Amino acid sequence: MLNNARIEEVLSTLDRGLPQALDRLLAFLRIPSISTDPAHMGDVRDAAEWLCAELAGLGFEASVRDTPGHPMVVAHSPKGQRRALLFYGHYDVQPVDPLNLWDRPPFEPEIEDTPDGKVIRGRGAADDKGQLMTFIEAFRAWKEVHGSLPTDLVLLFEGEEESGSPSLRPFLRENAEELRAGIAMICDTGMYSDGRPAITTQLRGLYGEEIVIRAADRDLHSGSFGGLAANPIQILVDALATIKDESGRITLPGFYAGVEELTNELRADWDDLGFDAAEFLSRVGLSQPIGEKGRTGLEMVWNRPTFEINGLSGGYTGEGFKTVLPAEARAKVSFRLTGSQDPEKIRETFRAHIRAAIPADCSVEFHAHGASPASRMDISDAAFAAAKAALSDEWERDAAYIGAGGSIPIAGDFKEILGMDSMLVGFGRDDDRIHSPNEKYDLQSFAKGARSWARILAALS
């Protein structure tokens, strides 16, 4: 247990200082740091400067680093001989459209009472300013109580996460020696759906592609040409339909190379979560799990690769009816990847599969939309068990190792470029409405999130 005088004094300081911590967060949230909108370029820099000033005030060597896009904020604690931890978060936010669906101005944040407790309402409250500030408030309390931090820290706060992080990988390569640490802490995640604290230990990768098939040089009358001329929509859907078999497995040659089965430890942790696939689907008006046969629901969304058709277009789709054979058909597809699957090899195999279905007098072109491998963390590192115990102590229930069906490329970037694993610990909730109107962050998540990081700092020192 971490219930000792050294940590208890820090936790008491966090509790007493919560009103002031909330004032700081609300000030941060008032900065409209929308990275995708050029009109807010100055606001993004203002947010970076605000963060830099906060960190400098806590004794960090902090600076705002220019990139070809929005700046990075980098800070260091005084160097010692201890295992350094790198903390990563992002200070940019999503656009607020549609504005008319907000109950209050998105950059005029406020603490609200709701039937489920107090929440912090405003754009960026959960994604990711509120989460990022749980780091900083934990550091602040440690410094106030003990005069120094319990271990060496490197902080990297990004201003382009919501716009694709175009500057991040070059920045990591150029500054690898300065940023490299023992392990990275990433706060851009959430708790398990039942409110259990969690450490995300694996993330699926992503490969996306747009396909365009062209046939005749114009749309054709289906009475005159139907049955004789190529129909690019039919060609496309036939090719896509054969990528999965009746059991839900993907048929591309070599596709499952690198896919790994769950370890016994993770399987036990996931079984204990009591995930109900039918109940999960009922939240979106569905009831029947559709996927790879012989796999549990959590395996399918966290540990198995997928192929999905994200969009199809072609021909006449307006009002009324028009009997044509279209000249062109398009599809957007994506693969979620696990283990050590190679997205570039899968791209080659997928494109070969589509090309094999194209008649000689038709053409196909491809437009790539990103390719990042999956990330799996080495939980045999003692830091993971220590952090898990710290979370369990704070939330008074057993923390869990979980997976994530989505992708957080920064974890893979840290592994590839800096050679270190990441520990993904966040306190977001399923109903936080990130990227949507009326975004919120539970006051409990903010307060106990800061307390959790204080405990984790103690556990890893």
Solvent accessible surface area in square Angstrom, and as a share of the most:
residue,aa,sasa,rsa
1,M,187,0.84
2,L,33,0.16
3,N,99,0.51
4,N,71,0.37
5,A,85,0.66
6,R,117,0.43
7,I,1,0.01
8,E,64,0.29
9,E,96,0.43
10,V,0,0.00
11,L,3,0.01
12,S,48,0.31
13,T,13,0.07
14,L,21,0.10
15,D,77,0.40
16,R,164,0.60
17,G,23,0.22
18,L,43,0.21
19,P,78,0.49
20,Q,97,0.43
21,A,7,0.05
22,L,20,0.10
23,D,91,0.47
24,R,57,0.21
25,L,0,0.00
26,L,22,0.11
27,A,36,0.28
28,F,0,0.00
29,L,0,0.00
30,R,126,0.46
31,I,26,0.13
32,P,31,0.19
33,S,0,0.00
34,I,8,0.04
35,S,9,0.06
36,T,64,0.37
37,D,52,0.27
38,P,109,0.69
39,A,88,0.68
40,H,43,0.19
41,M,118,0.53
42,G,47,0.46
43,D,35,0.18
44,V,0,0.00
45,R,91,0.33
46,D,77,0.40
47,A,0,0.00
48,A,0,0.00
49,E,82,0.37
50,W,53,0.19
51,L,0,0.00
52,C,19,0.12
53,A,67,0.52
54,E,37,0.17
55,L,0,0.00
56,A,54,0.42
57,G,67,0.64
58,L,18,0.09
59,G,43,0.41
60,F,10,0.04
61,E,123,0.55
62,A,25,0.20
63,S,38,0.24
64,V,34,0.19
65,R,66,0.24
66,D,104,0.54
67,T,25,0.14
68,P,143,0.90
69,G,41,0.40
70,H,16,0.07
71,P,4,0.02
72,M,0,0.00
73,V,0,0.00
74,V,1,0.00
75,A,0,0.00
76,H,16,0.07
77,S,5,0.03
78,P,88,0.55
79,K,146,0.62
80,G,34,0.33
81,Q,183,0.81
82,R,115,0.42
83,R,110,0.40
84,A,25,0.19
85,L,2,0.01
86,L,0,0.00
87,F,0,0.00
88,Y,2,0.01
89,G,0,0.00
90,H,0,0.00
91,Y,0,0.00
92,D,0,0.00
93,V,0,0.00
94,Q,38,0.17
95,P,44,0.28
96,V,20,0.12
97,D,106,0.55
98,P,62,0.39
99,L,105,0.52
100,N,130,0.67
101,L,101,0.50
102,W,20,0.07
103,D,126,0.65
104,R,54,0.20
105,P,67,0.42
106,P,9,0.06
107,F,37,0.15
108,E,96,0.43
109,P,10,0.06
110,E,80,0.36
111,I,52,0.26
112,E,44,0.20
113,D,113,0.59
114,T,37,0.22
115,P,144,0.90
116,D,138,0.72
117,G,35,0.34
118,K,99,0.42
119,V,5,0.03
120,I,0,0.00
121,R,37,0.13
122,G,0,0.00
123,R,1,0.00
124,G,0,0.00
125,A,0,0.00
126,A,4,0.03
127,D,9,0.05
128,D,0,0.00
129,K,0,0.00
130,G,0,0.00
131,Q,6,0.03
132,L,0,0.00
133,M,0,0.00
134,T,0,0.00
135,F,0,0.00
136,I,0,0.00
137,E,5,0.02
138,A,0,0.00
139,F,0,0.00
140,R,46,0.17
141,A,4,0.03
142,W,0,0.00
143,K,51,0.22
144,E,123,0.55
145,V,35,0.20
146,H,64,0.29
147,G,55,0.53
148,S,63,0.41
149,L,14,0.07
150,P,5,0.03
151,T,2,0.01
152,D,8,0.04
153,L,3,0.01
154,V,7,0.04
155,L,0,0.00
156,L,0,0.00
157,F,0,0.00
158,E,0,0.00
159,G,0,0.00
160,E,4,0.02
161,E,54,0.24
162,E,19,0.08
163,S,43,0.28
164,G,64,0.61
165,S,27,0.18
166,P,91,0.57
167,S,8,0.05
168,L,3,0.01
169,R,76,0.28
170,P,60,0.38
171,F,14,0.06
172,L,0,0.00
173,R,129,0.47
174,E,137,0.61
175,N,31,0.16
176,A,16,0.12
177,E,142,0.64
178,E,58,0.26
179,L,0,0.00
180,R,98,0.36
181,A,16,0.13
182,G,29,0.28
183,I,1,0.00
184,A,0,0.00
185,M,0,0.00
186,I,0,0.00
187,C,1,0.01
188,D,29,0.15
189,T,21,0.12
190,G,23,0.22
191,M,11,0.05
192,Y,20,0.08
193,S,56,0.36
194,D,70,0.36
195,G,12,0.11
196,R,39,0.14
197,P,0,0.00
198,A,2,0.02
199,I,0,0.00
200,T,4,0.03
201,T,1,0.01
202,Q,8,0.04
203,L,5,0.03
204,R,24,0.09
205,G,1,0.01
206,L,55,0.28
207,Y,0,0.00
208,G,7,0.07
209,E,2,0.01
210,E,22,0.10
211,I,0,0.00
212,V,0,0.00
213,I,0,0.00
214,R,87,0.32
215,A,24,0.19
216,A,34,0.26
217,D,119,0.62
218,R,155,0.57
219,D,72,0.38
220,L,19,0.09
221,H,109,0.49
222,S,37,0.24
223,G,61,0.59
224,S,80,0.52
225,F,84,0.35
226,G,38,0.37
227,G,91,0.88
228,L,154,0.76
229,A,32,0.25
230,A,33,0.26
231,N,43,0.22
232,P,0,0.00
233,I,58,0.30
234,Q,96,0.43
235,I,23,0.12
236,L,1,0.01
237,V,48,0.27
238,D,74,0.39
239,A,4,0.03
240,L,5,0.02
241,A,71,0.55
242,T,79,0.46
243,I,0,0.00
244,K,81,0.34
245,D,66,0.34
246,E,170,0.76
247,S,38,0.25
248,G,20,0.19
249,R,95,0.35
250,I,9,0.04
251,T,64,0.37
252,L,6,0.03
253,P,104,0.65
254,G,63,0.60
255,F,5,0.02
256,Y,45,0.17
257,A,72,0.55
258,G,31,0.30
259,V,30,0.17
260,E,72,0.32
261,E,94,0.42
262,L,16,0.08
263,T,69,0.40
264,N,134,0.69
265,E,95,0.43
266,L,6,0.03
267,R,80,0.29
268,A,55,0.43
269,D,23,0.12
270,W,7,0.03
271,D,93,0.48
272,D,105,0.54
273,L,12,0.06
274,G,61,0.58
275,F,57,0.24
276,D,79,0.41
277,A,24,0.19
278,A,48,0.37
279,E,81,0.36
280,F,88,0.37
281,L,36,0.18
282,S,64,0.42
283,R,127,0.46
284,V,110,0.63
285,G,69,0.66
286,L,107,0.53
287,S,63,0.41
288,Q,129,0.57
289,P,64,0.40
290,I,158,0.80
291,G,34,0.33
292,E,17,0.08
293,K,145,0.61
294,G,84,0.81
295,R,58,0.21
296,T,69,0.40
297,G,15,0.15
298,L,11,0.05
299,E,5,0.02
300,M,38,0.17
301,V,52,0.30
302,W,25,0.09
303,N,0,0.00
304,R,8,0.03
305,P,8,0.05
306,T,28,0.16
307,F,7,0.03
308,E,83,0.37
309,I,78,0.39
310,N,95,0.49
311,G,30,0.29
312,L,94,0.47
313,S,63,0.41
314,G,23,0.22
315,G,35,0.34
316,Y,95,0.36
317,T,118,0.69
318,G,43,0.42
319,E,161,0.72
320,G,67,0.64
321,F,182,0.76
322,K,111,0.47
323,T,71,0.41
324,V,29,0.17
325,L,17,0.08
326,P,7,0.05
327,A,20,0.16
328,E,55,0.24
329,A,1,0.00
330,R,78,0.28
331,A,1,0.01
332,K,104,0.44
333,V,4,0.02
334,S,18,0.12
335,F,0,0.00
336,R,71,0.26
337,L,0,0.00
338,T,5,0.03
339,G,16,0.15
340,S,79,0.51
341,Q,3,0.01
342,D,59,0.30
343,P,11,0.07
344,E,88,0.39
345,K,134,0.57
346,I,10,0.05
347,R,24,0.09
348,E,120,0.54
349,T,36,0.21
350,F,0,0.00
351,R,52,0.19
352,A,57,0.44
353,H,46,0.21
354,I,0,0.00
355,R,127,0.46
356,A,93,0.72
357,A,42,0.32
358,I,28,0.14
359,P,53,0.34
360,A,115,0.89
361,D,122,0.63
362,C,17,0.10
363,S,60,0.39
364,V,35,0.20
365,E,62,0.28
366,F,29,0.12
367,H,77,0.34
368,A,56,0.44
369,H,101,0.45
370,G,48,0.46
371,A,38,0.29
372,S,27,0.17
373,P,71,0.44
374,A,17,0.13
375,S,14,0.09
376,R,71,0.26
377,M,12,0.05
378,D,77,0.40
379,I,34,0.17
380,S,95,0.61
381,D,39,0.20
382,A,81,0.63
383,A,6,0.05
384,F,0,0.00
385,A,62,0.48
386,A,30,0.23
387,A,0,0.00
388,K,45,0.19
389,A,53,0.41
390,A,0,0.00
391,L,0,0.00
392,S,24,0.16
393,D,26,0.14
394,E,6,0.03
395,W,27,0.09
396,E,157,0.70
397,R,98,0.36
398,D,110,0.57
399,A,4,0.03
400,A,4,0.03
401,Y,5,0.02
402,I,12,0.06
403,G,2,0.02
404,A,26,0.20
405,G,19,0.18
406,G,33,0.31
407,S,33,0.21
408,I,34,0.17
409,P,77,0.48
410,I,9,0.05
411,A,1,0.00
412,G,15,0.15
413,D,12,0.06
414,F,0,0.00
415,K,105,0.44
416,E,110,0.49
417,I,24,0.12
418,L,2,0.01
419,G,61,0.59
420,M,8,0.03
421,D,19,0.10
422,S,0,0.00
423,M,0,0.00
424,L,0,0.00
425,V,0,0.00
426,G,0,0.00
427,F,2,0.01
428,G,10,0.10
429,R,63,0.23
430,D,105,0.54
431,D,83,0.43
432,D,4,0.02
433,R,113,0.41
434,I,86,0.44
435,H,92,0.41
436,S,39,0.25
437,P,15,0.09
438,N,17,0.08
439,E,1,0.00
440,K,15,0.06
441,Y,0,0.00
442,D,26,0.14
443,L,27,0.13
444,Q,93,0.41
445,S,0,0.00
446,F,2,0.01
447,A,24,0.19
448,K,45,0.19
449,G,0,0.00
450,A,4,0.03
451,R,46,0.17
452,S,0,0.00
453,W,0,0.00
454,A,0,0.00
455,R,19,0.07
456,I,0,0.00
457,L,0,0.00
458,A,21,0.17
459,A,29,0.22
460,L,27,0.13
461,S,68,0.44
